[in-house]
Amino acid sequence: MKIKVKPSDIPEAFDVDISGLQIGESITVGDIRAKSKFEIMNEDDFGLVVVSSPRSEDTDGDNLPDAESSPELVGGNQGDSDEN
């Protein structure tokens, strides 16, 4: 989202209440423009939020990778060997 404000008024974040939204519903610039404290440069149909269904039923985070684990390289270069 593009906004027009004085440098001293640049917001760190903006809050949008999504508590009333159902899966598949969205919030656009047009939904928040009148409540905004700054000038929004985007068109009213510019999407800000879309509520989607969860990817899995893991709600407690047990199946999430550890923050310290490294991603596994699949395919790609396995070394710099040059065979002639």
Secondary structure, DSSP 8 states (H G I E B T S, - for coil): --EE--GGG--S------TT--TT-EEEHHHHGGG-SSEE-S-TT-EEEE----SSS--SSTTS--TT------SS--------
